[in-house]
Amino acid sequence: MGQYLPIFCLAVLAVLFVVLSFVASSILAPRLTTVPKQQPYESGIVPGKAPPRRFPVRFSLIAMIFIVFDIEIIFMYPYAMVHREVGLFGLLAVAIFSASVFESFLYLLSKGALDWGPIKKVQRPAHMIGAARTASNTVRRVGLDGRTSTEETKIMIEEGLLPAEVQEPATTGAH
């Protein structure tokens, strides 16, 4: 029982410190609440407006590359210190580890982590551009044919269950 006495004393001191901290805070803290005290605190910057735009995912991908290669360097240094003692086994272990790190680097490259240039605009072929192409003649209407009658469709439009631009199934030209 005597070997647990220091642990018990430390636990009692911890609880006593917490209780005394709360009591001192409630006694000494000012009770005046103001608008600046109620606002969130972020590094001393007063939030005046929302940020202009969201950060792209590329920032996170660059951070991942940085962390991955930092970890590789951290593990390479001990190997460099003891490479004679670990021999061929150590060399193979480091080669496998380096290959896995390089593979993660290739993954980040495939996701566009280092593509910082302007976004390339995809050009549509000429036959897909024109005033004759509209949503009504290029998008196939699916879902109403054979499901409801003309009267049911009118009722659904009147009740707001279908948008008003949906035509009756019998009068649509697209089949």
Summary of the structure (lengths in Angstrom):
residues: 175
radius of gyration: 33.8
end to end distance: 86.9
largest distance: 92.8
contacts: 278
relative contact order: 0.05
helix: 58%
strand: 1%
